[in-house]
Amino acid sequence: MTKFDLLCIQCGRSHPALTARCEAGCASLLRTRYKEKSFRPTETASFFRFLDWLPCESGIETGVGPVVFRSESLDRWLGLDSLYCAFNGYWPERGAWNPTGTFKDLEALPTLLGLRDRGKGRIILASAGNTARAFAHAARVLDFTVYIVVPESMLYRLWLPSNGPSGGTVRIAGVRGSSDYSQAIRLSDELARRYDLDSEGGAKNVARREGMGTVMLEAARILGRLPDHYFQAVGSGTGGIAAYEAALRLLGDDRFAGQPIPRLHLSQNAPFLPIYQAWRGETWTPGPEDDLFASVLANRNPPYAIRGGVGDALKASDGTVSSVQSDAAIAAGRELSRREGIDLEPAAAVALASLRQAVASGQVRRDELILLNLTGGGLDRIRRDFDCRTLEPDLWIDESSLDSFEAVL
């Protein structure tokens, strides 16, 4: 084993590099196993301070990374004593510099760097918008080629600061007349197969999970311990898996050994509730997502039942899943903006509203240490500080015209 290998959670088989599936055909996620077992963050001013526990050989100079801080104003509002926020967006006054305003920046860079370590230079993915921005920006930084499939109704989210890096190649395929993220995923998978492109991989992409897991690592670095509770709004639930896996890795270090696993509190925006209803043992019937406040959370096929997936992480952490109405999320986002002076992405507002619900229902005690993952924010600040340019589709595509995608390869 060099820096890391990948372990099948089901059969224990070891795999090299960034393989997405077990060679034995197991219905299981693979989990990264690093040679370095001790938690040794460096002084690097980004999430690459955790390079020992990221599946790429080297980092780059960047401002990307979570910022963990104590929010006394939210403590007072919620009636808590020890609330820490992990802000993943653009907020210069707090030292947050994620260039596209969400925690998707944590996923894109290690994914592309890991592929580059293997001599790869192209990738394809589907996106509801935030992931597309992050991978487009990372492609510019790393001189990579990225193909992105996006539903038409979500194309407005594809913008980048015009004064940013200009390397790489970014090609956008808009799915005409669609607001269905799942359709974009299906088309992306088909194009990856047809044109022999590396797929981003979703929850199976360990680089994506490890990047998101640095939120938990940064909290441990700041706090010197694991939090009692972890709150995050989820679509696929991959962020919840990432937080759980990072906590497991920390528990392998003597400084954290014996501490309880943080209890996961995942939340979804009603009425789009596949994870919430799976956790309750109910059958979820897909419905329209056009009017959903946090539409980035609208993932119809989350990795819930797969070995090592969302269900296992919730069970192992005695976790919960909550349903949050849009009006509650909107009110929570406005309250944070009033108290802290920064705007929140809708998903982050859903997470804050779910924390408020948990406090009201007694799921958390006043004196417990809470980590709230604010997965995006500061987009108004980005637009104010930079001239942002919308990325236009290179072509329109639907299931009957896949061959036309060949024109941009």
Secondary structure, 3 states (H helix, E strand, C coil): CCCEEEEECCCCCEECCCCCCCCCCCCECEEEEECCCCCCCCCCCCHHHHHHHCCCCCCCCCCCCCEEEECHHHHHHHCCCEEEEEECCEEHHHCEECCCCECCHHHHHHHHHHHHHCCCCEEEEECCCHHHHHHHHHHHHHCCEEEEEEEHHHHHHCEEECCCCCCCEEEEEEECCCCCHHHHHHHHHHHHHHCCCCECCHHHCHHHHHHHHHHHHHHHHHHCCCCCEEEEECCCCHHHHHHHHHHHHHHCCCCCCCCCCCEEEEEEECCCCHHHHHHCCCCCCCCCCCCCCCHHHCCCCCCCCCECCHHHHHHHCCCEEEEECHHHHHHHHHHHHHHHCCCECHHHHHHHHHHHHHHHHCCCCCCCEEEEEECEECHHHHHHHCCEEECCCCEEECCCCHHHHHHHC
